[in-house]
Amino acid sequence: VMGDLKEAGAEALPAGDAARGRLSLLPQGESEEPSAQGSALFLGGNEVKSRAVVKYSSAPPRTAFARLEEKTDLKLPPANWLRESARLGPAGTTILGNSKKSKPFSSFGMAYDFIDSVGNDVDVVSDSENIKKLLKIPYSKSHVSMAVHRIGRTLLLDELDIQELFMRSSQTGDWTWLKEFYQRLIDQKWQRKKKSKEHWYQKAILSKFLYYSINGDGAAQPVPSAADPQGSSSPDQTHDREGASWPAPFEVPSSVSEDPSASNQGLKNDFVRNILWTFEDIHMLVGSNMPIFGGGRYPAVSLRLRDNNKPINVLTGIDYWLDNLICNVPELVMCFHVNGIVQKYEMIKTEEIPNLENSNFSTKVIKDIAQNILSFLKSNCTKEGHTYWLFKASGSDIVKLYDLTTLCEETEDKYQNPFTMPVAILLYKVACNMMV
C-alpha cells in the first residue's frame, strides 16, 4: 500500500535509446485549481472535481433492481438467464456483464466515432477498466500491460494482453519478436496461465445474480437443475476456449474510403456507454459496460455482489468508487452472500466509499496518481504513430515503457505491427477533420 511504496520507477526507451525516467506516484502537494467547469463532489473530506457526460449509450431505460430474498441460492440459474429481455434491449447481455472482454483496439473504435475530440480536447481515450488499473498501480502487485499511442495531445490506451498475444504467436508466428523480448525482460520462459475453477464459479454466480436482480420478467424464479451448479459455465468461459481475440495483422487497403464503416477496418465501438469524463483537469473519453439499475427511490445505483467471508479491500473500494464517478452514479448497493446464498444488502453513497472499513483511501492521492501518470506518459510517448508498451511485472513496483515500433524495426525479420493500420487510418481521419 501507499505507506510501503516510496516510489515507482519508469524506464523509457524511446527510439532505441535507453533513456531513463522516474515515475513518482506519491502526492506532490496541492495542485492548482482547474479552470474547467464541472460538478464538484465532496468525497471522503477531500474535494475532487468530477464531471461525466454520456456521449453515447446503447442501454435501454434503467430498470429497478429486485431485492432478492434472504437465502436465495445464486448457484441456481434464474429463468431469464442469458436471455434477451424487453427491459434490457438487444444489448442486454453486455449490460449484465456477460460480453466478451474489450477488444485490443477498443480505444480506436471510440476515437473513430468521436473524431472531433481526438488530438485536441481529450487527454485520454480508453476502456474504464484500463483507467482503473492505472490508478491502482501503487496499491496493487498485479501486472500491468498496455499499448499507448499518441495522436496530437490525445493518448489512446489499450490492454496488451500478453496471454492472448503469445497464444496467437504460438499458432501463427505473429509477435514472435515481442515474445522473445518479453522472455528476456522477465528472464523466464512464457507459460500460459489457465484461469481457476473458482474464477469461473465467481463469474457464473455474478452473472446469475444480475439476472435475478432484473425487476420482473419472471427473473426471480430459479430453474430446477440436477446438474452440479458449480459446473455451470459462464459465457466468458466459452470465449476463453475459443482462443485469442487478437485480429490478424491489418492488410493495407487499396484506398482509404470516406465511408466511416469502411475505414474503421472492422474496429467497432463495443461499449454500452461512451462517457466524456473530466477528473480534475484531465479530460477522458471512456468506454464502460457497468450495469446501472434505477427507478423509484434509487434513480441510479451500481449493484455489486460480495462474498461475506471476504472483507472489501482498498483495491475493490477504489474500483467501485471510480466506476461510480465515471458513470455519475451516486449510490452503490452491495449484496452479500456466503457460498452463493444471499445474506443481506447494504447501500453506500459514492462519497462514502473511500471511508469504508478496511478500504480507506485518500481521494487526493488518487487525483495525484492520475496527474502524475498522465504527465509521465505525455513526456515519454512523444512520437505520433509509434506503439509504446507500458509494462509492470507482477509483484514489481517498477513501471517500464518501451517503444515497440523501434524494437520491431530493429529485429532481423521486419515484422508488421498490428497497430500500424489502425493508427494510420486514425491519423488520416484526424487530418481530414482538420481540413473541414
N, C-alpha and C positions, 0 to 999 in steps of 0.2 A: 504494500500500500504506500501512500504518499510519504509517510514518515520514514520508511526504509529506503525509498528510492531518492537518491540525491540528484541524479542527472541521467538523462537518456541521451546517448550519443547517436550521431548520424554520419555515416561515411558516404560522401557523394563522389561518384566517379564520372563526371561529365566528359564527353568527347574522348574517353580513353585515358584521361589524366587522373591520377589518384589525388584529387582534391579532397581535403577533409574538412568537416564542419561538425559542430556540436549542437544538437537539438535539445534545448533546455525545456523541460515540461513542468518547471516549478513556477509559482506565481512571480511576476515581475513588477509588483507594485500596482497601485491604482492606475488603470488605463483611462485615457481621456474619454469623456462622454461622447458617444457618436452623435452626429448631427441628423442621421436618418430618422424619419418619423416611424413610430411603431408603438404597439400597446405594451405597457410596462407590467410585468408580472412580478410580484414580490414573493420570492421563493427562498425558503429557509433563512429569512432575515437579510438576505443579500438581494439587491435589486439587479435583476438580469432582464435585459430587454429582448423580447421575443415576439415576432410578428409572423403569422402564417397566412398566406393567401393561396387558396386552391385554384390552380390554373386549369386543371383538367381532372375530371372524375368520371369513371365508368360505373361507380357504385350507385345502386338504386337508393331511394329514400331510406333513412335509417329505420331499423326495426327495433322495437323494445326487446330487451333480453328477458328470458324466462328464468326466474329464480328457482333452481332445482330443489326438490325436497331433500331433506336430510336422508342419508343412506342410499341415495341414487347410485347405482353401480355404473360407473363410466366405462367399465370394460365391455359392457354390452352395447352394441351399436343401436342408435335410435332409428326409428322407421324411415326418417328422411336422410339418412347418412349418405353423403356423396351424390345426392340428387339435386337437380336444379329446382328452384323454388320461385314462385311469383314474388315472394318477399325479398329474394336475393338478386333476381335478374340473371342474365346469362353469365355474369362474372362471379356467380355465387361461390364456386369452388376456390376462386382466387381470394375473395373476400374472407373466406373462412380459413385461410392459411394453408390450403392444400395444393397450391400451384407449385410447379417446378421452381427451383431456385432461379434467381435472376440470371440472365444470360451474361456471358463475358463482356458483351458490348452494350450493356443496358444503358450506360450514360449517353452513348451515341444516339440511341433511339429517342431519348428525351431531347437531346440537342437538336436533332433534325426537326422535331416538332415545334421547338421554341427557338428558332434560329435567330430571332431578333435579340434574344438575351445573351447569346453566346459571344464572347470576345469583348463585351463592354460592361453590361450591368451586373452580371453574375460572376461571383468568385469561384464557385464550385458547382459542378453537376455530378450527382451520384445517387446511388441507392442509399436509403436511410440506414441500412444495415452497415454499410461501409463507414458512414459518418459516425455511427455509434462505436464501431470497432476502433476507429482512430482516437476518439475522445476517451476511450477506456484504457489506452496503452499504458499509462503509468500505474494503473491498478491491476493489470492483467499479465499473466505469464503466457498467455496463448500466443500462437504465431500470428503474424500479420503479413499478408502478401497482396499487393495491389499494383495495378498498372496505372500510371499517371501520364496524361497528355495535356499539353498547353495549347490553347487557342486564344491569342490575344491575352487578356487578363484572366481568362477563364481556365480552370483546371478541371479536367474530366477524370474521375476516379472510378475504376472498375476492379472487382475482385479478380486476382490472378490465381485461380485455383490450381495449386501445384499438383494435387492428387489427380484431378481430371486431365490436366495438361500432360502429365507424364504417362497416364494411361493411354492417351491418344498417341504420344510419342512412341510407345511400345508397339502400337498397332500400325502406325503409318510412317514413322520415321521423322515426322514433323517435330520441331522444337528439340531435336536431339542435342544441339549445341547448348541449349539452356539447361537441359537435364544434366549434362556433363559439368556445366559451370556450377549448378546447384550442389552437386555431389562434392565438388572441390570446396565449395563455400562452407558446407557444414561438416566436411571431412568424413562422410559416411555414405554408403550406397542407399539410394532411394528405395523405399519399400511401401507398397500400397497398404494403407490402414483401413481395415473394414470397420464399419460402424457396428456397435454392440447391439445385442437384442434389447437391452434396456433403452437405448436411443430410440429404436423403432417403437417400443412399447409406449414410451412417453409421447412420441409423435401421434400415435394412434389414439390414445385417450384424450389428448388435447383436441384432436380433430372431432372426436365424438362429443366431447364437452361443448364445443362451439355449436355443433348442430343441435344438440339438446337445448342449447340456450336460445335458439330461434323461437320467438313467441308465436305459437300457432303451428299450422301445417302438420299437426299430429306428431310434432317433433319429440315430445317428452315420453312417448311410448317406446320402450326398448323392443328390439326384435329378439324373441327367444332363439337361442342358439346352443346346440350341444357341443359346438366346437370350442376348443381352448381359446378363451378371449384374448390371451396374450399372443395367440398366433395370428390375430387379425393384422394384416399388413396395411400400412398407410400408402397413399398414392405416391409419396416420395420414395418409399422403399422400392416400388416397381420401377420408378425412374432411375434409381441407383443401379439396378440390374441392367438397365438399358445401356450403360456406359457413359462416356464423357459427352457433355453437351457442347463442347467447343466445335464451332463450324470449321469446315475445311478452309485452307488459305484462300483468300479472295482472288478471283481472276479479274484481270483488268478488262473493263467493258470497252466495247468498240467506241462508244461515245458516252458522255455523261448527260443523261436526259434531264430536262427541266421538270419532268413529272416526278413529284416527291416520292410516289410509291415505287417508281422505277429506280430512283437514285439512292434509295435507302439500302439497296443491296440486301434486302431481307432482314435488316435490323429494325425490329419493331419496339415500340414503347409498350411494354407489357405490364406496367404498374397500374393499379386501380386508381391511384391518385398521383398527380404531379403537383407539388407544392412549392411555392416561392417562399422560402423560409429565411427570415432575417434574424440572426442571432448576434446581438450586439451590433457591430458594424460589418459583419460578414453576411453576404448575400448568397444564398444557395438555392439551386433548383434540385429538389429532392423527390425521388420516387418512393412511394410507400404502399404496402399491401396490408397494413394493420387493420384488423377487424374493428369497426366502430359501431356500437349499438347506441340507441337513443329512443326517446319518447317518454311522455308523461313527466314524472318528476325529474328524470335524468335526460336532458336533451342530447347529451353526448358523453359516453363513457367508453373506456377501453376495458376489456374483460380478460382476466388472467387466471390461469389455473396453477395452484401452488400445492406442493407436497407439504402437508402439515408437519412432517418429521424433518424437513429441511428449511431452516430459517432463511429468510431473504438476506442476501449479502449486498455489498457495495456495488458489485458489477450488475446485479439484477436491478437494484434501485436506480442506477444511472440509466440502464436500458429502458425501464418503464418511464422514467422522467423525460428522457429525450424523445421517446415515441409520442408522449402526450404533448410535448411542446411543439414538435414538428407538425402534428396533426391538429393542434389547437384544441385538445380535449381537456376539459377542466377536472375530470374525476376518473379515478381508477377503481374498478371493482375486482376484488380477488376472491376466488372460490378455493377453499382449502379442502384437500382430500387426503385420505390415508388408504393406500393400496387401491386407488380408484374409487373409493367410497366417499361420497360428498359428506363433509362435516359441517361447514359454516361459510358465511360470506362476510366480507369486510369492505367498506367503502372508504377511500382515501382521496383527499383533494390533491391535485397535482403539485401544488406548492408545499404540501406536507411530506411528499415522498423523500426529499433529501434528509429528513429528520427521523425516518423510521428506525426502530431499534435494530441494531446490527447492520444498518445500511446508511449510517451518517456519512454525508459527503458535502463538501463546500461547492456551492454553485459558482462562486467566484473562481475557484480553481479550475472547474470545467471550462469556464469562459477563457481563462488564461491559456489553458491547454489548446483550445481551438485557435486562438490568435497566434500562438507560437508555432503550431503545426502548419497553419496556412502560410505564415511568414517564411518558414523553413522551405516549404515546397516551392513557393514562388521565387525564392532566392536561388534554388538549385535546379529546378525544372525550367530552364531558360530557353530551350530550343523548340520552336514550334515544329510539329511533325515528328519529333522523336518520341519513342516509347521509353518511359522511365519505370523502374521497378522499385517500389517501396517494400522493404522486407525486414521483418523482425523474427528471429528464430524462436521457437517455443522455449520458454524458460529464460530467455535473454532480456536484458534491459537496453540493448543496443539496436537502434533503428538504422538501417542502411538503405542507401539509394543508389541504384545503378542505371546507367544509360544503356538500355538493351539494344537500341538502334546501332550504337557504336560497337557493342560486343558482337552483334550479329554480323556486322560488316567485317570484323577482324577475323572471323573464322575462315578456314581454308575453303570450305564449300559455302558459297553465298546463299544462305537460306532466306526464304521470304518471311518477313514479319507479318503475321496475320492482321495486325492493326494498320498496315500501310494503306490499304484501300479505304477503310472507314475514315481514317484521318484525312486522307487526300480529298475525299468527297466532302467531308465537313468543311475543310478549308475552302474548297471551291464554292460551296453554298454560302459560306460567310462572305466571301469576296463578292459573289453575285448580289447578296443582300445589301452590301455597302454601296453598290452601284445604282440601286433602285432609287 
